Amino acid sequence: MTKIVSFPTEETKIRREACKWIVLMDRGNLPKKKISELNEWVCLSDFHKEELERLAHFWDRISDVGIDPDQISISQGGHEESAANSTTRASRLYKILASLAASLLIIASVSLLLYFQNINEFQSTNGKYLTNIGGQKTVLLSDGSEIRLNTDTLIEVNYHDGERIIHLYKGEAQFDVAHDAEKPFTVKAKNGDVRALGTIFSVRLKNNQVNVLVEEGRVRIRANDDINQIDYVPVIAQEEIALEEIEHDNTMVIVNAGNNVTFGDQIIESVIMEERESLERKFSWRQGILAFDDEPLSDVIDEVSRYTSYKIIVADPNIRSLRVGGYYPIGKIQAIFNALELNLGLEISQVDEQTYYITRK
């Protein structure tokens, strides 16, 4: 004859577990560890809580009709355990249940309150920040990261869902990033993005290109954030990827301090290792200075023009390649003109309210 084995249903399993808890509670005060386990068990479903309450009522009725609880055996997975007699077992059970319900409510309320407080604090510095032509601004974010906006710059901070995302719409900004491996910090510019690995770097939009200059740490740079998707991983793994997989990839690169990277709409166009002196000159705008070292006059005028609303034209093409060096104060346009005239033998004349021409003297 075939023996039929019946496996317990989920409801039967829960009832047996509830019986075990009733017996444990009836013995006396539960240790903190067991209360924590019971707390978790009750939270699993409404049926868990209802079954525990039902058995508490049943236990109370046994005592009321005069049945000796010592004669009642409760099945526990094949073992029998007798419950200790107590005239106050029901009240004790209900006190435990009530305290559990209260603690659950308090824990849930505190957890939700802390959750929303953390979310609000995390997102408290979200929004757009901008500077006018010639202006600069420092923004301290909720996580301790700091952004320094250069002239004529617009960014948008969007901290959400465990991510720190900054959109650079125009201009230039330096990012001093507070390290948090669980909340990646990404700067989006044009089609690409720059992800910090605990670092200080700047991002600049210039015409149709994005320039990234790394002062400290490491960054991952993608020319197009729709391709070569790689999730944020610890720095050690990133080092392995950088060496083994993307060393020759023209869409993504991971670089260290001192690197100057330029990318367009689709590809990384150049990666240059800057000397320390060169790096300091390129970051000199943070001290209100423009620093040049043997650079073409045309490039110098382009840089100076970023900090003024005046239109400055090198009218004589033969002087565009003149080499220029020195330090020039940002916002002091007349002082810059005087220095160029004195050192290079140039003549700078104002032709209307907004335009200057540069020619040979």
C-alpha positions in Angstrom: 0.0 0.0 0.0 1.4 3.4 -1.0 2.1 5.6 1.9 1.0 9.2 1.3 3.1 11.9 3.0 1.4 15.2 3.6 3.7 18.2 3.7 2.6 21.1 5.9 1.0 24.1 4.2 2.4 27.6 4.8 -0.5 28.3 7.2 0.3 25.2 9.2 3.9 26.1 9.3 3.0 29.6 10.7 0.7 28.1 13.3 3.4 25.8 14.5 5.9 28.7 14.7 3.3 30.8 16.6 2.9 27.9 19.1 6.6 27.9 19.7 6.5 31.6 20.5 3.5 31.3 22.8 5.4 28.6 24.8 8.6 30.8 25.0 6.6 33.9 26.1 4.7 31.9 28.7 7.9 30.8 30.4 8.8 34.3 31.4 10.7 37.4 30.2 12.2 36.9 26.8 15.8 37.9 26.3 16.5 40.8 24.0 17.7 38.6 21.2 14.5 36.6 21.2 12.3 39.7 21.4 14.2 41.0 18.3 13.5 37.6 16.5 9.9 37.7 17.5 9.7 41.3 16.3 10.9 40.2 12.9 8.6 37.2 12.8 5.5 39.3 13.5 6.5 41.8 10.8 6.6 39.1 8.1 2.8 39.2 7.5 -0.6 40.1 9.0 -1.3 36.4 9.3 1.8 35.9 11.6 0.4 38.6 14.0 -3.2 37.4 13.8 -2.2 33.8 14.6 -0.1 34.8 17.6 -3.1 36.8 18.9 -5.5 33.9 18.3 -3.3 31.5 20.3 -3.0 34.0 23.1 -6.8 34.1 23.4 -6.9 30.2 23.2 -4.3 30.0 26.0 -6.3 32.3 28.1 -9.5 30.2 27.7 -7.7 27.1 28.7 -6.9 28.7 32.1 -10.5 30.0 32.5 -12.2 26.6 32.1 -10.0 25.0 34.6 -7.9 22.8 32.3 -4.4 22.3 33.6 -2.1 23.7 31.0 0.6 21.3 32.2 -1.4 18.6 30.5 -1.5 20.5 27.2 1.2 19.5 24.7 2.1 21.7 21.8 3.7 20.1 18.8 7.0 21.6 17.7 8.2 19.8 14.6 7.9 16.3 16.1 8.8 17.2 19.7 6.4 17.8 22.6 6.8 20.6 25.1 4.5 21.3 28.1 3.6 24.8 29.0 4.1 26.1 32.5 0.9 26.9 34.4 0.3 30.6 35.2 -2.8 32.5 36.1 -1.4 35.6 34.6 -0.1 34.1 31.3 -2.7 35.9 29.2 -2.1 39.3 30.6 1.7 38.7 30.3 1.2 37.6 26.6 -0.9 40.6 25.8 1.6 42.9 27.5 4.4 41.5 25.4 2.2 41.8 22.2 1.3 45.4 23.1 4.9 46.3 23.8 5.9 44.7 20.5 3.3 46.6 18.6 4.3 49.8 20.2 8.0 49.2 19.6 7.2 48.3 16.0 5.3 51.5 15.5 8.1 53.6 17.2 10.8 51.9 15.1 8.9 52.3 11.9 8.2 56.0 12.7 11.8 56.7 13.6 13.1 54.9 10.6 10.8 56.7 8.3 11.6 60.1 9.9 15.3 59.4 9.6 14.9 58.2 6.1 13.1 61.4 5.0 15.5 63.6 7.0 18.5 62.0 5.2 16.8 62.3 1.8 16.0 66.0 2.4 19.4 66.7 3.7 21.0 64.8 0.7 18.9 66.8 -1.7 19.0 70.2 0.1 21.6 71.8 -2.2 19.9 70.6 -5.4 19.3 73.3 -8.0 20.9 75.6 -10.6 23.9 77.8 -9.9 25.4 80.4 -12.2 28.0 83.1 -12.5 28.0 86.2 -14.8 30.8 87.1 -17.1 33.8 87.8 -14.9 32.2 86.4 -11.8 33.2 83.4 -9.7 31.3 81.5 -7.0 31.9 78.7 -4.5 29.1 76.2 -3.8 29.3 73.8 -0.8 27.1 70.8 -1.3 25.2 68.7 1.3 27.8 65.9 1.2 30.7 68.2 1.8 31.8 68.4 -1.8 32.7 71.8 -3.1 32.2 73.3 -6.5 34.1 76.4 -7.7 32.3 78.1 -10.6 34.5 80.2 -13.0 33.3 83.0 -15.3 30.0 82.7 -17.2 29.1 79.2 -15.9 25.9 77.4 -15.4 25.6 74.1 -13.5 22.7 72.0 -12.1 23.1 69.9 -9.0 20.8 66.8 -8.9 21.4 64.5 -5.9 18.9 61.6 -5.9 18.5 57.9 -5.5 22.0 57.4 -4.1 23.6 59.3 -7.0 25.4 62.7 -7.1 24.9 64.1 -10.6 26.0 67.5 -11.8 25.1 69.0 -15.2 27.6 71.5 -16.6 25.6 73.5 -19.2 28.3 76.2 -20.0 31.5 77.6 -18.7 34.0 75.9 -16.3 33.9 74.5 -12.8 36.3 72.8 -10.4 35.0 69.9 -8.3 36.5 68.9 -4.9 34.6 65.7 -4.3 33.8 64.2 -0.9 34.5 60.5 -1.2 31.5 58.2 -0.9 31.8 54.9 -2.7 28.1 54.2 -2.3 27.1 57.5 -4.0 29.0 58.0 -7.3 29.7 61.6 -8.2 29.3 62.3 -12.0 29.6 65.5 -14.0 27.7 65.4 -17.3 28.9 67.7 -20.1 27.6 67.5 -23.6 27.2 63.8 -24.6 29.8 62.6 -22.1 30.4 62.4 -18.4 33.2 62.5 -15.9 33.0 60.2 -12.8 35.1 61.0 -9.7 37.0 58.4 -7.8 37.6 60.7 -4.8 39.4 63.6 -6.4 39.8 67.3 -7.4 39.3 68.1 -11.1 37.9 70.8 -13.4 35.6 70.5 -16.4 35.3 73.2 -19.1 33.1 73.5 -22.1 34.8 75.2 -25.0 33.1 75.4 -28.4 32.2 71.8 -29.2 34.7 70.2 -26.9 34.9 69.3 -23.2 38.2 69.7 -21.4 38.9 67.8 -18.1 41.9 68.7 -15.9 42.7 66.4 -13.0 44.5 68.0 -10.0 44.2 65.1 -7.5 43.0 61.5 -7.5 41.5 59.7 -10.5 38.6 60.2 -12.8 36.8 58.1 -15.4 35.9 60.0 -18.6 33.5 58.9 -21.3 33.0 60.8 -24.5 29.5 59.4 -24.9 27.6 58.2 -21.8 25.4 55.9 -24.0 28.2 53.6 -24.9 30.6 51.4 -22.9 28.4 51.4 -19.9 30.4 50.3 -16.8 28.9 50.4 -13.3 30.7 52.2 -10.5 33.2 49.8 -8.9 35.9 50.2 -6.3 39.1 52.0 -7.3 41.1 48.7 -7.4 38.8 47.2 -10.0 38.8 50.4 -11.9 42.6 50.3 -12.0 42.4 46.8 -13.5 39.9 48.0 -16.1 42.1 51.0 -17.0 45.1 48.9 -17.5 43.6 45.9 -19.3 40.5 46.9 -21.1 40.3 50.6 -22.0 43.9 51.7 -22.4 43.4 52.0 -26.1 39.7 52.8 -26.1 38.9 56.1 -27.7 35.5 56.4 -26.0 36.5 56.1 -22.4 39.6 56.5 -20.3 40.6 56.5 -16.6 43.3 59.1 -15.8 45.3 60.2 -12.7 46.4 63.6 -11.4 48.1 65.8 -13.9 46.2 64.6 -17.0 44.5 66.9 -19.3 41.8 65.2 -21.4 39.8 66.6 -24.3 36.8 64.9 -25.8 34.2 65.7 -28.4 30.7 64.3 -29.1 31.8 60.7 -29.6 35.5 60.1 -28.9 38.4 61.0 -26.6 40.5 63.4 -28.7 43.6 63.8 -26.6 45.2 62.9 -23.2 48.1 65.0 -22.2 50.3 64.8 -19.1 50.8 68.3 -17.7 53.9 69.4 -15.9 53.2 70.7 -12.3 54.0 74.3 -13.3 51.6 74.1 -16.3 48.9 72.6 -14.0 49.2 75.4 -11.5 48.9 78.0 -14.3 45.8 76.4 -15.6 44.2 76.5 -12.1 45.5 80.1 -11.4 42.0 81.5 -12.1 41.0 80.3 -8.6 43.4 83.0 -7.2 42.0 85.7 -9.6 44.9 85.5 -11.9 45.5 84.4 -15.6 48.9 82.9 -16.0 50.6 82.4 -19.4 53.9 80.9 -20.4 55.1 81.5 -24.0 51.6 81.2 -25.5 50.3 82.7 -28.8 48.7 86.2 -28.4 45.5 84.9 -30.1 45.1 82.2 -27.3 45.8 84.8 -24.6 43.2 87.2 -26.0 40.7 84.3 -26.2 41.2 83.5 -22.5 41.1 87.2 -21.4 37.9 87.7 -23.4 36.1 85.0 -21.2 36.2 87.4 -18.3 34.9 90.6 -19.9 31.9 91.6 -22.0 34.2 93.6 -24.3 34.9 92.2 -27.8 38.7 92.1 -28.3 39.9 91.7 -31.9 43.5 91.0 -33.0 43.2 93.1 -36.1 46.6 92.4 -37.5 47.0 88.7 -38.4 50.8 89.0 -38.4 50.8 89.5 -34.6 48.5 86.6 -33.7 51.5 84.3 -33.1 53.4 86.6 -30.9 54.5 84.8 -27.7 53.1 86.0 -24.4 54.0 85.2 -20.8 53.3 86.6 -17.4 50.5 87.0 -14.8 47.5 89.1 -15.4 44.7 90.1 -12.9 41.2 88.9 -13.8 38.8 91.7 -14.3 41.5 94.4 -14.7 41.1 94.8 -18.4 42.9 98.1 -18.7 45.9 96.8 -16.7 46.1 93.8 -19.0 46.0 96.1 -22.1 48.8 98.3 -20.6 51.0 95.3 -20.0 50.5 94.0 -23.5 51.3 97.4 -25.0 54.4 97.8 -22.9 55.9 94.3 -23.2 55.0 93.5 -26.9 55.0 96.9 -28.5 51.3 96.7 -29.4 48.6 99.4 -29.7 45.1 98.7 -28.3 42.5 101.1 -29.3 38.8 101.3 -28.4 36.7 101.6 -31.6 33.3 101.7 -29.9 31.8 101.1 -26.5 32.2 97.4 -26.6 35.0 96.7 -29.0 38.8 97.0 -28.9 41.3 96.5 -31.7 44.9 95.2 -31.2 47.5 96.2 -33.8 51.2 96.9 -34.0 52.2 100.3 -32.5 
